[in-house]
């Protein structure tokens, strides 16, 4: 792998190929040089484009016939307008954004979210299908989830809050029904005990 002097086009020794900036003189023409090599140069199978489109213009890493308009913030590859991807205010190449350990951890790359509104609605409606007595436990949990995560980011696809509202209303209705049943049982027990005492 070679880096060439921009003044005389002489290949520079490999000892200058480091990612930190190196200030030196060209061994052939003695021109002052500052050399900084991007990490992509050291990757296996890296492409090095020695030619440029015009004097002083760099070519794209993937498309050698296109002029570079940006540099990947992660690996330093030169990118044309087709290859550069702006994410979170930085420019990235498609390879660095691909799957794998080098993929940046950015909120803008979020691919899934927990759908708390669907969870709350399922907790509220599931006891209606299975057993009503389970709602003693699930209705309060449904209320908690709906209220706690009301402002949490929803689906990646925009949707409204109707599931939260439905979960809250169904859970409140279940709790009211449970309270009414408890009151009815207490009244029935008191009535039965008064009838037994009066006899």
N, C-alpha and C positions, 0 to 999 in steps of 0.2 A: 504494500500500500504506500502510495507516495502523495505528498503534498508539494505543489510546485510554487516556485517563487513568482510572484506576479510581475516582477521587473524583467527577469531574464528567462523565465520558464524552466529553470533548472530544478530537478527533483531534490527535495530537502531530505536529510537523513532521518531515519525512523525514530531517533532519540527525541525529535521535536514533536512527535505525535502523542501529545498528552491532552487531557481535557482541561487542565488549568492553563491559563495564558503563558506563553513563553516568549520572551523578548530576546532576539538574537540577530545576527547578521547573516545574509545569504553567503554560503561558502564560495560561490562563483563571482557574483557582482558586488558583494559586500554591502548591499542595500539593507537598511534597518527594517526588521520584520517583527511583527507581533503575531504569533501563531496560537490559535486555539482550535482544537479539534473537538467536534461534538461526539457524544457517546455512540451514535449510530455507526460511526466509522469502525468501531471495535466489535460490532456484532457479527456473528457468523453469517456469511452470505451477503454482507452489506454491499450495496451498489455505490460506486464512486463515479461520478460524472466529471471528467476532466475538462470537457468542452463546455462553453457557454453560448448562449444565443447571439449575443452581441458583446462588444467590448465592455467589460465591467458588469455584465448581467449574469446572474446565477440561474441554473436550470432546476426544475423540480426533480426531487428524488425519484419519483415514480414515472414522470413524463419528461424525458430529457429534451424534448422539443419545445416545452412550454417554459416561459419565464417564471421564476420563483417570485411569489408576492408575500410570503410569510415564512416563519420558522417555527417548527414544533417546540412548544415550551417544555416538553418532556425529554425528547431525544435529540433535538437540534436539527432535524432534517429540513432541507429547504422544500417548500410546498408551493404548488401553483394554486390558482383560485379554485380549481376543481377538488384538490386534495385537502385544503385547509378547512378545519372544522372548529368553529369558535364555541367554546363551552366555558361558562363561568368567567368570562372576560379574558380567557387565554386561548391561544391557538394550539390545536392538537392535530396530529396526523391520524389517518384512519387506523393505522397499525397499533398506535398507542391507546386508542380508544376501544380496541377490540377486546375480546375476552382474554383473561389471563391475569397473572400477578401484577403486571405493569399498569393495568387499567386504573386510572385515577379515581379516588374516592370523592366524588363530587355530588352534591345534592341534585345538581342539574341532570345527572345521569340516572336518577331514580327510575326504576322500571316496574316497581310494584308498591302498593300501599295496603295497609290493613283497613278493611272496610268496616269501621266500627258501627256505622248505621245498620248494616246488614246483620252484624252480630247482635246488636240490641233488639232488632226486630225478630230475629230467630229466637232469642231468649224469651221474648214476650209471647210469641205465637206457638212455640213448641209445646208448652203444657196444654194448650187448647186441643192439640191433636193427640197427645199421649194420655196424660192424666192431669186433671185439674189441680190435685193436691200438690203437685210439684211446683206450681206457681208460687207457693209460699216462699220458695227459695229463689226461683228464677225471676219473678217480677221485681224484687228489689235490685237484683243484679242488672236487669235490663234498664231500670231507671238510672242506676249508677253509671252504666256504660254510656247511655244516651246523654246524660247531663255532663259527665266528665269529658267526653270526646266530642262535644257539640262543635267546637271550633277546630278540631284536629283536621289536617289536610285530608280531603276525601279521595275519591277515586282519581286516577290519572285522567279519566274521561269525566268532564264536568257533570255533576248531578246535584239535585236539590236535596233538602233536608226532610222530605216527607217520610222517610223510613224512621228517622229519629222521632218525629212527631207521632207517627203511628205506634212506635214502640212505647213511648211515654203514655199515650192514651190507653193502650191495651193493658199495660202494666198497672196503671192507676185503676182501671176497671176491675182487673183481677184482685188487686188489694182491697178494693171496696167490696167486692163479692165475698172475699175471705172474711173481712171484718163483719159483714152482714150475717154470714153463716155462724161466726163465733158468737155474735150477739143473740142470734136465734137459738143457738144451743144453750147459752147461759140462761136466757129467759125460759126456755123449755124445762131446763133442770130446776130452776127456782119454782116454776109453776107446779112441776111434779112433786117437789119436796113440800110445798105448801099444801097440796092436796093430800099427801100422805100424813102430814102433821094434823090436819083438820079432822081426819077420820079417827 
